[in-house]
Amino acid sequence: MATPSSTDTHAPAPGDVIEFSFLWKHERDAGLLEGVKDRRCVIAAILEEGRRVVVMPITGTEPAHDNKIPLSGGALGLERQSWIVTSDLNVTVWPGHDLRPARNPNGAWWRYGRLSDGLRKRLADEMQAIIRSGQARVVPR
């Protein structure tokens, strides 16, 4: 689905918000290969010199667990209060078939915008803590 232009030289960076077919672990465990719906997600880390990225989902339904970072409504084109789910990760090639064009792109055809410096640091710290604790639900794509 991703169709980068030959003139699009923007590389992904941690904190970039994208539209992505996020595959939850329970969906993969049920045999699905693609996410049930496209959703806003945030790039949490860059791997292999930008050839792979780690993506976390953004949801408009507050998770019952503590592995979340709140985002205010209106931020990054989000219509309402939302949360980054820090315990669920997809690791995928960049740009992959699961990347979708942003409806109102900012700086690149696939980018809605970028988290603030403070949120990017918090995201990185929480991702490291979740991985160290063994609570991360990682789905390779």
Number of C-alpha atoms within 10 A of each C-alpha: 10 15 13 13 9 6 6 11 10 11 12 21 15 19 22 23 27 29 21 25 20 26 24 22 18 11 15 15 10 9 9 13 12 16 16 12 9 17 18 24 26 30 24 24 21 18 13 8 7 14 14 18 25 21 28 27 28 25 20 17 10 16 14 7 8 10 17 21 17 15 19 12 13 11 15 19 13 16 11 14 15 21 20 22 23 27 21 23 25 23 19 19 18 18 19 16 15 19 22 21 18 18 13 14 13 15 13 18 19 26 23 25 20 20 19 11 10 8 15 19 15 13 25 16 11 17 23 13 15 17 14 10 9 9 14 17 15 18 20 12 16
